[in-house]
Amino acid sequence: MEVEDSGGASRRKALWLMGAAAGLAALGADTARPSHPTRGPAWATATPRARPVIHPTPTPTPTPTPRPAAWTPAKLTALEKPVRELSELSPPPPPKSIALTIDDGPSPMWTPRMLDLLAEHEIHATFFVIGMQVKEFPKLTRRITDAGHQICNHTETHPISIAGMPEKRVRKEIVEAFDRIADVTGVVPQFFRSPGGAWSKTILEQVAEHGMLPIHWAVDPQDWSRPGVGHIRRTLLDGKAGNIMLCHDGGGDRSQTLKALRTVIPKMKKRGLSFVAL
């Protein structure tokens, strides 16, 4: 099966270029106005919006409109390995920043609870979503962007064996999720995380081709395996400024993750750490 036709490629290229242009324009505008008081430092901003995709019915518009990240696609350079620390981004975030990333959703059971918890503590996170979940739960996906969180590409079906897949399969996984997220939310994904943290030259090349940055992590409590609230809490609390932390809101029972974060987030804030979205 062909991965895409020339029309699809042209539409996606146009979408990315318009998103990049919008990001550059909005970036200049951001220097003239303060950030929203509940969104932390100006660096912690969300992806630029794409021009609405034409559908039989209008695509819902997230409110508030996600603002562009401090870096733009124009600053992208070829990466030989994924980003593991905030200091590797250009420009880096302010000192004492830490990033909470949340994978495998959206989940109708756990994502709303995660969003409520983040809102309670007035912080923003980065959600790496699976395309097939976005298709099944579009309203919930839009709720993530409505709340001002960053939303990113985590493949269409979450294949753990992606690093060993042929190029066409890898491209299909990345492209389908990329297009689906943009169609459902109007937001162009700027970051990609490979399932299970599995990376290959092919994956990195495809990610760069679609204007995204590959993101890994520095702190992993392996909460997907349900190792216990105490283990998750202790591992996350070992995190320090500049770290990218990994948690999950999909793929199974995430009650342990939520219980741990209820303690971790306020303790980290008391240590002077500021949570930022990528």
ZADO-1210 file (C-alpha; in nm, 4 decimals, padded with zeros to 6 digits):
<atoms>
<atom x="00.0000" y="00.0000" z="00.0000" code="MET" pos="1"/>
<atom x="00.1308" y="00.3411" z="-00.0894" code="GLU" pos="2"/>
<atom x="00.1993" y="00.5593" z="00.2134" code="VAL" pos="3"/>
<atom x="00.0711" y="00.8752" z="00.0552" code="GLU" pos="4"/>
<atom x="-00.0070" y="01.0362" z="-00.2799" code="ASP" pos="5"/>
<atom x="00.1432" y="01.3543" z="-00.4131" code="SER" pos="6"/>
<atom x="-00.1655" y="01.5481" z="-00.3082" code="GLY" pos="7"/>
<atom x="-00.1248" y="01.4347" z="00.0534" code="GLY" pos="8"/>
<atom x="00.2415" y="01.5273" z="00.0524" code="ALA" pos="9"/>
<atom x="00.1675" y="01.8704" z="-00.0906" code="SER" pos="10"/>
<atom x="-00.1083" y="01.9331" z="00.1647" code="ARG" pos="11"/>
<atom x="00.1147" y="01.8295" z="00.4516" code="ARG" pos="12"/>
<atom x="00.4063" y="02.0413" z="00.3242" code="LYS" pos="13"/>
<atom x="00.1773" y="02.3411" z="00.2902" code="ALA" pos="14"/>
<atom x="00.0400" y="02.2796" z="00.6411" code="LEU" pos="15"/>
<atom x="00.3880" y="02.2647" z="00.7903" code="TRP" pos="16"/>
<atom x="00.5072" y="02.5754" z="00.6054" code="LEU" pos="17"/>
<atom x="00.2015" y="02.7731" z="00.7180" code="MET" pos="18"/>
<atom x="00.2501" y="02.6516" z="01.0743" code="GLY" pos="19"/>
<atom x="00.6141" y="02.7589" z="01.0654" code="ALA" pos="20"/>
<atom x="00.5254" y="03.0996" z="00.9268" code="ALA" pos="21"/>
<atom x="00.2571" y="03.1440" z="01.1895" code="ALA" pos="22"/>
<atom x="00.5054" y="03.0437" z="01.4575" code="GLY" pos="23"/>
<atom x="00.7599" y="03.3010" z="01.3431" code="LEU" pos="24"/>
<atom x="00.5004" y="03.5758" z="01.3271" code="ALA" pos="25"/>
<atom x="00.3547" y="03.4930" z="01.6642" code="ALA" pos="26"/>
<atom x="00.6999" y="03.4648" z="01.8163" code="LEU" pos="27"/>
<atom x="00.7691" y="03.8260" z="01.7280" code="GLY" pos="28"/>
<atom x="00.4355" y="03.9296" z="01.8730" code="ALA" pos="29"/>
<atom x="00.5039" y="03.7439" z="02.1971" code="ASP" pos="30"/>
<atom x="00.7986" y="03.9691" z="02.2768" code="THR" pos="31"/>
<atom x="00.5578" y="04.2592" z="02.3079" code="ALA" pos="32"/>
<atom x="00.3148" y="04.1032" z="02.5514" code="ARG" pos="33"/>
<atom x="00.3433" y="03.9133" z="02.8822" code="PRO" pos="34"/>
<atom x="00.2604" y="03.5437" z="02.9064" code="SER" pos="35"/>
<atom x="-00.0642" y="03.4226" z="03.0629" code="HIS" pos="36"/>
<atom x="-00.0256" y="03.4317" z="03.4432" code="PRO" pos="37"/>
<atom x="-00.1078" y="03.0609" z="03.4801" code="THR" pos="38"/>
<atom x="00.1293" y="02.9416" z="03.2097" code="ARG" pos="39"/>
<atom x="00.4637" y="02.9870" z="03.3805" code="GLY" pos="40"/>
<atom x="00.7599" y="03.1452" z="03.1997" code="PRO" pos="41"/>
<atom x="00.7243" y="03.2734" z="02.8451" code="ALA" pos="42"/>
<atom x="00.9478" y="02.9870" z="02.7272" code="TRP" pos="43"/>
<atom x="00.6809" y="02.7329" z="02.8300" code="ALA" pos="44"/>
<atom x="00.4499" y="02.7766" z="02.5322" code="THR" pos="45"/>
<atom x="00.2528" y="02.5497" z="02.3044" code="ALA" pos="46"/>
<atom x="00.2737" y="02.4688" z="01.9335" code="THR" pos="47"/>
<atom x="00.1745" y="02.7145" z="01.6601" code="PRO" pos="48"/>
<atom x="-00.1667" y="02.6613" z="01.5075" code="ARG" pos="49"/>
<atom x="-00.2009" y="02.5483" z="01.1507" code="ALA" pos="50"/>
<atom x="-00.4371" y="02.7134" z="00.9055" code="ARG" pos="51"/>
<atom x="-00.7708" y="02.5262" z="00.9338" code="PRO" pos="52"/>
<atom x="-00.7880" y="02.2101" z="00.7246" code="VAL" pos="53"/>
<atom x="-01.0873" y="02.2055" z="00.4891" code="ILE" pos="54"/>
<atom x="-01.3504" y="01.9531" z="00.5999" code="HIS" pos="55"/>
<atom x="-01.7237" y="01.9134" z="00.5303" code="PRO" pos="56"/>
<atom x="-01.7779" y="02.0804" z="00.8686" code="THR" pos="57"/>
<atom x="-01.5523" y="02.3374" z="01.0386" code="PRO" pos="58"/>
<atom x="-01.2734" y="02.2059" z="01.2598" code="THR" pos="59"/>
<atom x="-01.3251" y="02.3170" z="01.6245" code="PRO" pos="60"/>
<atom x="-01.0844" y="02.5868" z="01.7338" code="THR" pos="61"/>
<atom x="-00.9002" y="02.5373" z="02.0659" code="PRO" pos="62"/>
<atom x="-00.9527" y="02.8165" z="02.3193" code="THR" pos="63"/>
<atom x="-00.7248" y="02.9662" z="02.4333" code="PRO" pos="64"/>
<atom x="-00.5237" y="02.9451" z="02.1142" code="THR" pos="65"/>
<atom x="-00.1945" y="02.7618" z="02.1787" code="PRO" pos="66"/>
<atom x="00.1008" y="02.9991" z="02.1420" code="ARG" pos="67"/>
<atom x="00.4234" y="02.9161" z="01.9547" code="PRO" pos="68"/>
<atom x="00.7239" y="02.7626" z="02.1236" code="ALA" pos="69"/>
<atom x="01.0331" y="02.9769" z="02.1737" code="ALA" pos="70"/>
<atom x="01.2169" y="02.7871" z="01.9012" code="TRP" pos="71"/>
<atom x="01.0710" y="02.7623" z="01.5510" code="THR" pos="72"/>
<atom x="01.1017" y="02.5097" z="01.2659" code="PRO" pos="73"/>
<atom x="01.3411" y="02.7533" z="01.0968" code="ALA" pos="74"/>
<atom x="01.5929" y="02.6771" z="01.3729" code="LYS" pos="75"/>
<atom x="01.5837" y="02.3003" z="01.3220" code="LEU" pos="76"/>
<atom x="01.9113" y="02.1247" z="01.2512" code="THR" pos="77"/>
<atom x="01.9802" y="01.7587" z="01.1800" code="ALA" pos="78"/>
<atom x="02.0040" y="01.5610" z="01.5030" code="LEU" pos="79"/>
<atom x="02.1932" y="01.2354" z="01.5385" code="GLU" pos="80"/>
<atom x="02.0229" y="01.1513" z="01.8671" code="LYS" pos="81"/>
<atom x="01.7029" y="01.2504" z="02.0475" code="PRO" pos="82"/>
<atom x="01.6827" y="01.5320" z="02.3003" code="VAL" pos="83"/>
<atom x="01.7057" y="01.4082" z="02.6614" code="ARG" pos="84"/>
<atom x="01.7577" y="01.7335" z="02.8547" code="GLU" pos="85"/>
<atom x="01.6002" y="02.0785" z="02.8258" code="LEU" pos="86"/>
<atom x="01.9469" y="02.2297" z="02.7859" code="SER" pos="87"/>
<atom x="01.9672" y="02.0643" z="02.4428" code="GLU" pos="88"/>
<atom x="01.6823" y="02.2784" z="02.3091" code="LEU" pos="89"/>
<atom x="01.7568" y="02.6077" z="02.1393" code="SER" pos="90"/>
<atom x="01.7107" y="02.8379" z="02.3142" code="PRO" pos="91"/>
<atom x="01.7097" y="02.6468" z="02.6451" code="PRO" pos="92"/>
<atom x="01.4391" y="02.7242" z="02.9019" code="PRO" pos="93"/>
<atom x="01.5045" y="02.9416" z="03.2059" code="PRO" pos="94"/>
<atom x="01.7044" y="02.7955" z="03.4964" code="PRO" pos="95"/>
<atom x="01.5148" y="02.5763" z="03.7436" code="LYS" pos="96"/>
<atom x="01.2826" y="02.4489" z="03.4685" code="SER" pos="97"/>
<atom x="01.1666" y="02.0886" z="03.4501" code="ILE" pos="98"/>
<atom x="00.9375" y="01.9227" z="03.1953" code="ALA" pos="99"/>
<atom x="00.6658" y="01.6664" z="03.2599" code="LEU" pos="100"/>
<atom x="00.5835" y="01.4610" z="02.9507" code="THR" pos="101"/>
<atom x="00.2837" y="01.2270" z="02.9364" code="ILE" pos="102"/>
<atom x="00.2540" y="00.9400" z="02.6878" code="ASP" pos="103"/>
<atom x="00.0084" y="00.6977" z="02.5247" code="ASP" pos="104"/>
<atom x="-00.3203" y="00.8870" z="02.5507" code="GLY" pos="105"/>
<atom x="-00.5682" y="01.0218" z="02.5179" code="PRO" pos="106"/>
<atom x="-00.7505" y="00.7833" z="02.7496" code="SER" pos="107"/>
<atom x="-01.1163" y="00.8494" z="02.8394" code="PRO" pos="108"/>
<atom x="-01.0482" y="00.7106" z="03.1878" code="MET" pos="109"/>
<atom x="-00.7168" y="00.8723" z="03.2840" code="TRP" pos="110"/>
<atom x="-00.6539" y="01.1759" z="03.0623" code="THR" pos="111"/>
<atom x="-00.9389" y="01.3840" z="03.2133" code="PRO" pos="112"/>
<atom x="-00.8058" y="01.3072" z="03.5622" code="ARG" pos="113"/>
<atom x="-00.4545" y="01.4013" z="03.4554" code="MET" pos="114"/>
<atom x="-00.5803" y="01.7294" z="03.3071" code="LEU" pos="115"/>
<atom x="-00.7719" y="01.8078" z="03.6268" code="ASP" pos="116"/>
<atom x="-00.4596" y="01.7444" z="03.8351" code="LEU" pos="117"/>
<atom x="-00.2439" y="01.9681" z="03.6164" code="LEU" pos="118"/>
<atom x="-00.5069" y="02.2428" z="03.6290" code="ALA" pos="119"/>
<atom x="-00.5266" y="02.2140" z="04.0065" code="GLU" pos="120"/>
<atom x="-00.1535" y="02.2826" z="04.0345" code="HIS" pos="121"/>
<atom x="-00.1544" y="02.5380" z="03.7498" code="GLU" pos="122"/>
<atom x="00.1176" y="02.3714" z="03.5452" code="ILE" pos="123"/>
<atom x="00.1483" y="02.2711" z="03.1814" code="HIS" pos="124"/>
<atom x="00.2779" y="01.9459" z="03.0391" code="ALA" pos="125"/>
<atom x="00.3612" y="01.7877" z="02.7045" code="THR" pos="126"/>
<atom x="00.1321" y="01.5103" z="02.5804" code="PHE" pos="127"/>
<atom x="00.2660" y="01.2573" z="02.3289" code="PHE" pos="128"/>
<atom x="-00.0528" y="01.1130" z="02.1813" code="VAL" pos="129"/>
<atom x="-00.1220" y="00.8045" z="01.9705" code="ILE" pos="130"/>
<atom x="-00.2989" y="00.8678" z="01.6400" code="GLY" pos="131"/>
<atom x="-00.5541" y="00.5883" z="01.6738" code="MET" pos="132"/>
<atom x="-00.6503" y="00.7243" z="02.0174" code="GLN" pos="133"/>
<atom x="-00.6867" y="01.0736" z="01.8715" code="VAL" pos="134"/>
<atom x="-00.9212" y="00.9302" z="01.6074" code="LYS" pos="135"/>
<atom x="-01.1347" y="00.7586" z="01.8709" code="GLU" pos="136"/>
<atom x="-01.1395" y="01.0483" z="02.1179" code="PHE" pos="137"/>
<atom x="-01.1164" y="01.3749" z="01.9199" code="PRO" pos="138"/>
<atom x="-01.3013" y="01.5887" z="02.1779" code="LYS" pos="139"/>
<atom x="-01.0707" y="01.4724" z="02.4535" code="LEU" pos="140"/>
<atom x="-00.7705" y="01.5439" z="02.2320" code="THR" pos="141"/>
<atom x="-00.8956" y="01.8985" z="02.1800" code="ARG" pos="142"/>
<atom x="-00.9424" y="01.9351" z="02.5538" code="ARG" pos="143"/>
<atom x="-00.5652" y="01.8893" z="02.5898" code="ILE" pos="144"/>
<atom x="-00.4926" y="02.1787" z="02.3560" code="THR" pos="145"/>
<atom x="-00.7780" y="02.3858" z="02.4996" code="ASP" pos="146"/>
<atom x="-00.5988" y="02.3719" z="02.8348" code="ALA" pos="147"/>
<atom x="-00.2809" y="02.5099" z="02.6766" code="GLY" pos="148"/>
<atom x="-00.0744" y="02.1912" z="02.6939" code="HIS" pos="149"/>
<atom x="00.1703" y="02.0909" z="02.4225" code="GLN" pos="150"/>
<atom x="00.0468" y="01.8058" z="02.2019" code="ILE" pos="151"/>
<atom x="00.2911" y="01.5882" z="02.0103" code="CYS" pos="152"/>
<atom x="00.3321" y="01.2868" z="01.7829" code="ASN" pos="153"/>
<atom x="00.3729" y="00.9383" z="01.9364" code="HIS" pos="154"/>
<atom x="00.2995" y="00.7399" z="01.6142" code="THR" pos="155"/>
<atom x="-00.0307" y="00.6097" z="01.4830" code="GLU" pos="156"/>
<atom x="-00.0411" y="00.2648" z="01.6503" code="THR" pos="157"/>
<atom x="00.2484" y="00.2674" z="01.9017" code="HIS" pos="158"/>
<atom x="00.4579" y="-00.0150" z="01.7499" code="PRO" pos="159"/>
<atom x="00.7290" y="-00.1142" z="01.9982" code="ILE" pos="160"/>
<atom x="00.9264" y="-00.2701" z="01.7115" code="SER" pos="161"/>
<atom x="00.9380" y="00.0543" z="01.5137" code="ILE" pos="162"/>
<atom x="01.3183" y="00.0772" z="01.5207" code="ALA" pos="163"/>
<atom x="01.3398" y="-00.2405" z="01.3112" code="GLY" pos="164"/>
<atom x="01.0638" y="-00.1519" z="01.0660" code="MET" pos="165"/>
<atom x="01.1265" y="-00.0645" z="00.6989" code="PRO" pos="166"/>
<atom x="01.1204" y="00.3001" z="00.5990" code="GLU" pos="167"/>
<atom x="00.7697" y="00.2882" z="00.4473" code="LYS" pos="168"/>
<atom x="00.6202" y="00.1504" z="00.7685" code="ARG" pos="169"/>
<atom x="00.8022" y="00.4060" z="00.9808" code="VAL" pos="170"/>
<atom x="00.6894" y="00.6877" z="00.7551" code="ARG" pos="171"/>
<atom x="00.3297" y="00.5659" z="00.7664" code="LYS" pos="172"/>
<atom x="00.3276" y="00.5591" z="01.1464" code="GLU" pos="173"/>
<atom x="00.4697" y="00.9106" z="01.1718" code="ILE" pos="174"/>
<atom x="00.2739" y="01.0703" z="00.8866" code="VAL" pos="175"/>
<atom x="-00.0682" y="00.9336" z="00.9799" code="GLU" pos="176"/>
<atom x="-00.0363" y="01.0535" z="01.3392" code="ALA" pos="177"/>
<atom x="00.1046" y="01.3889" z="01.2250" code="PHE" pos="178"/>
<atom x="-00.1896" y="01.4506" z="00.9910" code="ASP" pos="179"/>
<atom x="-00.4504" y="01.3261" z="01.2370" code="ARG" pos="180"/>
<atom x="-00.3325" y="01.5523" z="01.5192" code="ILE" pos="181"/>
<atom x="-00.3282" y="01.8527" z="01.2856" code="ALA" pos="182"/>
<atom x="-00.6736" y="01.7722" z="01.1445" code="ASP" pos="183"/>
<atom x="-00.8381" y="01.7181" z="01.4841" code="VAL" pos="184"/>
<atom x="-00.6775" y="02.0028" z="01.6789" code="THR" pos="185"/>
<atom x="-00.5508" y="02.2491" z="01.4179" code="GLY" pos="186"/>
<atom x="-00.2108" y="02.2266" z="01.5905" code="VAL" pos="187"/>
<atom x="00.1016" y="02.1228" z="01.4009" code="VAL" pos="188"/>
<atom x="00.3014" y="01.8680" z="01.6058" code="PRO" pos="189"/>
<atom x="00.6557" y="01.9956" z="01.6610" code="GLN" pos="190"/>
<atom x="00.7902" y="01.7093" z="01.8728" code="PHE" pos="191"/>
<atom x="00.8014" y="01.3309" z="01.8279" code="PHE" pos="192"/>
<atom x="00.8672" y="01.0491" z="02.0725" code="ARG" pos="193"/>
<atom x="00.9328" y="00.6962" z="01.9539" code="SER" pos="194"/>
<atom x="00.7385" y="00.4142" z="02.1266" code="PRO" pos="195"/>
<atom x="00.9424" y="00.2580" z="02.4039" code="GLY" pos="196"/>
<atom x="01.2236" y="00.5048" z="02.3388" code="GLY" pos="197"/>
<atom x="01.3306" y="00.2975" z="02.0373" code="ALA" pos="198"/>
<atom x="01.5297" y="00.5074" z="01.7905" code="TRP" pos="199"/>
<atom x="01.6945" y="00.4420" z="01.4555" code="SER" pos="200"/>
<atom x="01.8494" y="00.6459" z="01.1760" code="LYS" pos="201"/>
<atom x="01.5327" y="00.5979" z="00.9710" code="THR" pos="202"/>
<atom x="01.3114" y="00.7299" z="01.2511" code="ILE" pos="203"/>
<atom x="01.5304" y="01.0365" z="01.3077" code="LEU" pos="204"/>
<atom x="01.5369" y="01.1129" z="00.9344" code="GLU" pos="205"/>
<atom x="01.1581" y="01.0894" z="00.9042" code="GLN" pos="206"/>
<atom x="01.1079" y="01.3043" z="01.2133" code="VAL" pos="207"/>
<atom x="01.3380" y="01.5745" z="01.0742" code="ALA" pos="208"/>
<atom x="01.1696" y="01.5570" z="00.7340" code="GLU" pos="209"/>
<atom x="00.8392" y="01.6472" z="00.8952" code="HIS" pos="210"/>
<atom x="00.9800" y="01.9420" z="01.0899" code="GLY" pos="211"/>
<atom x="00.9760" y="01.7816" z="01.4334" code="MET" pos="212"/>
<atom x="01.2333" y="01.7358" z="01.7073" code="LEU" pos="213"/>
<atom x="01.2908" y="01.3862" z="01.8532" code="PRO" pos="214"/>
<atom x="01.2332" y="01.3837" z="02.2300" code="ILE" pos="215"/>
<atom x="01.3509" y="01.1164" z="02.4762" code="HIS" pos="216"/>
<atom x="01.3697" y="01.1584" z="02.8568" code="TRP" pos="217"/>
<atom x="01.6089" y="01.1795" z="03.1505" code="ALA" pos="218"/>
<atom x="01.3804" y="01.0486" z="03.4288" code="VAL" pos="219"/>
<atom x="01.1733" y="00.7323" z="03.3825" code="ASP" pos="220"/>
<atom x="00.9788" y="00.5839" z="03.6778" code="PRO" pos="221"/>
<atom x="00.8465" y="00.3084" z="03.4480" code="GLN" pos="222"/>
<atom x="00.4998" y="00.3918" z="03.5690" code="ASP" pos="223"/>
<atom x="00.3559" y="00.1969" z="03.2741" code="TRP" pos="224"/>
<atom x="00.4494" y="-00.1224" z="03.4618" code="SER" pos="225"/>
<atom x="00.2655" y="-00.0122" z="03.7796" code="ARG" pos="226"/>
<atom x="00.5709" y="-00.0562" z="04.0085" code="PRO" pos="227"/>
<atom x="00.3939" y="00.1089" z="04.3035" code="GLY" pos="228"/>
<atom x="00.3178" y="00.4663" z="04.4018" code="VAL" pos="229"/>
<atom x="00.6282" y="00.4866" z="04.6220" code="GLY" pos="230"/>
<atom x="00.8642" y="00.3831" z="04.3420" code="HIS" pos="231"/>
<atom x="00.7107" y="00.6301" z="04.0972" code="ILE" pos="232"/>
<atom x="00.7220" y="00.9095" z="04.3546" code="ARG" pos="233"/>
<atom x="01.0848" y="00.8483" z="04.4567" code="ARG" pos="234"/>
<atom x="01.2067" y="00.8257" z="04.0979" code="THR" pos="235"/>
<atom x="01.0354" y="01.1468" z="03.9920" code="LEU" pos="236"/>
<atom x="01.1548" y="01.3337" z="04.3019" code="LEU" pos="237"/>
<atom x="01.5117" y="01.2476" z="04.1993" code="ASP" pos="238"/>
<atom x="01.4527" y="01.4720" z="03.8996" code="GLY" pos="239"/>
<atom x="01.6372" y="01.8011" z="03.8839" code="LYS" pos="240"/>
<atom x="01.6340" y="02.1246" z="03.6880" code="ALA" pos="241"/>
<atom x="01.6682" y="02.0665" z="03.3159" code="GLY" pos="242"/>
<atom x="01.5274" y="01.7130" z="03.3214" code="ASN" pos="243"/>
<atom x="01.2588" y="01.5772" z="03.0924" code="ILE" pos="244"/>
<atom x="01.0417" y="01.3391" z="03.2967" code="MET" pos="245"/>
<atom x="00.8312" y="01.0562" z="03.1544" code="LEU" pos="246"/>
<atom x="00.4850" y="00.9518" z="03.2762" code="CYS" pos="247"/>
<atom x="00.1775" y="00.7978" z="03.1143" code="HIS" pos="248"/>
<atom x="-00.1957" y="00.8676" z="03.0945" code="ASP" pos="249"/>
<atom x="-00.2753" y="00.5805" z="02.8571" code="GLY" pos="250"/>
<atom x="-00.2009" y="00.2145" z="02.8001" code="GLY" pos="251"/>
<atom x="-00.3520" y="00.0820" z="03.1228" code="GLY" pos="252"/>
<atom x="-00.4397" y="00.1649" z="03.4828" code="ASP" pos="253"/>
<atom x="-00.2698" y="00.4961" z="03.5662" code="ARG" pos="254"/>
<atom x="-00.4014" y="00.5407" z="03.9203" code="SER" pos="255"/>
<atom x="-00.0504" y="00.4943" z="04.0648" code="GLN" pos="256"/>
<atom x="00.0871" y="00.7655" z="03.8379" code="THR" pos="257"/>
<atom x="-00.1801" y="01.0128" z="03.9439" code="LEU" pos="258"/>
<atom x="-00.1331" y="00.9383" z="04.3132" code="LYS" pos="259"/>
<atom x="00.2418" y="00.9868" z="04.2836" code="ALA" pos="260"/>
<atom x="00.2105" y="01.3132" z="04.0912" code="LEU" pos="261"/>
<atom x="-00.0229" y="01.4566" z="04.3558" code="ARG" pos="262"/>
<atom x="00.2756" y="01.4542" z="04.5901" code="THR" pos="263"/>
<atom x="00.5571" y="01.5089" z="04.3392" code="VAL" pos="264"/>
<atom x="00.4278" y="01.8255" z="04.1730" code="ILE" pos="265"/>
<atom x="00.3836" y="02.0385" z="04.4892" code="PRO" pos="266"/>
<atom x="00.7128" y="01.9126" z="04.6364" code="LYS" pos="267"/>
<atom x="00.9026" y="02.0062" z="04.3226" code="MET" pos="268"/>
<atom x="00.7380" y="02.3469" z="04.3151" code="LYS" pos="269"/>
<atom x="00.8466" y="02.4018" z="04.6769" code="LYS" pos="270"/>
<atom x="01.2032" y="02.3238" z="04.5654" code="ARG" pos="271"/>
<atom x="01.1762" y="02.6184" z="04.3288" code="GLY" pos="272"/>
<atom x="01.1327" y="02.4166" z="04.0101" code="LEU" pos="273"/>
<atom x="00.9048" y="02.5501" z="03.7363" code="SER" pos="274"/>
<atom x="00.7166" y="02.3065" z="03.5152" code="PHE" pos="275"/>
<atom x="00.7367" y="02.3960" z="03.1454" code="VAL" pos="276"/>
<atom x="00.5790" y="02.2525" z="02.8346" code="ALA" pos="277"/>
<atom x="00.8283" y="02.1857" z="02.5563" code="LEU" pos="278"/>
</atoms>
